[in-house]
Amino acid sequence: MDRLYFVRTDRAAVIGGPYSQAVVFGNLVFVSGQGPIDPCSNRLCPGSIEKETEMALENLKIILEEAGSSLEKVLQVTVYLSDIKEYGRLNKVYRRYFREDRLPARSCIEAARLPLGIRVEMDAVAYV
């Protein structure tokens, strides 16, 4: 029987919506959308696209580690940008988090209205 469990950690941002930070099913980890929420203060930290991208990726990293995975095991990422013109700037930060020879599959979608007025949100699928 496949294992199933739900990840919740105070080490990453917790904004209180009706969802799990991640769900592990079998050897896969499904991480909910993460944005620029400071994991220490749990406060929104809007800023440049670079700052928001870094915070979203740091939250993804923390949750993946809590689930027994890591950024190196990410298979797929979905990126939601409030302004697709910031795509290149997002990529400069994104490249620092993933090895060039192990880049995950990715979709990037312009979303007119992200929650709380943020500029970027990301979710991911990884393996354990």
N, C-alpha and C positions, 0 to 999 in steps of 0.2 A: 504494500500500500504506500502511495506517495505521501511524503510528509507535508503538512500544511501548518504554517504558523504565521502570526501577524507580528510585525516589528513595531515597537514603540520605544523610543529613547529620548531622554531629556538632554542628551548631548547635541542633538540637532534641533532645528526650529520646530516648535509645536504651536500651530496657530488655532487648533481646536475645532476644525471642521469634522464632519462625520466621515472620516476615512482613516485608513492606516497609513503610517509613513511608508511601509513596505509590506508586501505579502510574499512569503516564500512558499513555493509549491514545487515539490520534487527538488530538482537542482537549479531552479530558476528563481530569481529575485525580481519582483516588480516594484519599483520605487515610484511613489506618487510625485507629482509635480513639486519642484522646489524653486524658491525664489530668493530674493535678497532679504532674508530674515536672519538677524544675528542670532546664532545658536546659544550664545551666552545670556543675552538679555531678552531674547524672544521678541525683539522689536524690529519693525520694518526699518530698513536702512537704504532708502532710495539714494541714488547717486548716478554716476556715469554708467554707461553700459558695461564698461570694464569691471567696475566695482560690483555691480549687480550680478554679472556673470560669475565672477569669482565666488561670491557668497552662495549662489545657487549650486555651484560645483562643490564647494566645501560641504554644504548640507548633504548633497548626494553622496559624497565620499564617506561622511560619518555614518549615514544610514546603511550604506553598503557594508561597511565594516561591522556594524552591529548585527547585520544579517549573515555574517560569515563570508562576505565577498570583498571586492575591492574595485577601484576604477579600472584596473588592468583586466578585469573579468567582464567588463561591460560589453554587451553585444549590440545594443541599440539605444539611441538617445533621440528623444523628440524635443525640439527647441521651439518655444513660442516667443516671438519677438513682437513688441508693440510697434516697431518701426523697422521694416526690412532693410532700410538704408544703413542700419547699424550692424549688418551681417559681417562685414569685414572686421570691424572692431571686436565683435564677439569672438570671431575665429582666432584672433591674436591671443586672447586669454584661454580659450578652449584648447588650443594646441599645447599649452603648458601642462595640461592635465592628462593628456593621452599621448602615448608613444606613437610616433609616425608609422611604425610598422605594425601597430595593433589598433588602428583607428576603428571605433565602432561604426556600424551602419547608423545613418542619421537622417532625420527629416527636420526641416526648419520651416516654420509656418508663421506668417504675419497674422497676429491676432489683434484686432482693433482695440479691444478692451480687456486687458489682463486685470486680475483682482488687485485691489488696493492701489491701482495706478502704477504698478511695477512695470519695468521695461522688458524683463525676461523671466521665463519659467522653463524648467526642464524636468522631464521624467526619464526613467531609464529602465532597461531590462538587462540583467546580468546573470551569471551562473555562480553557483557555490562550488 
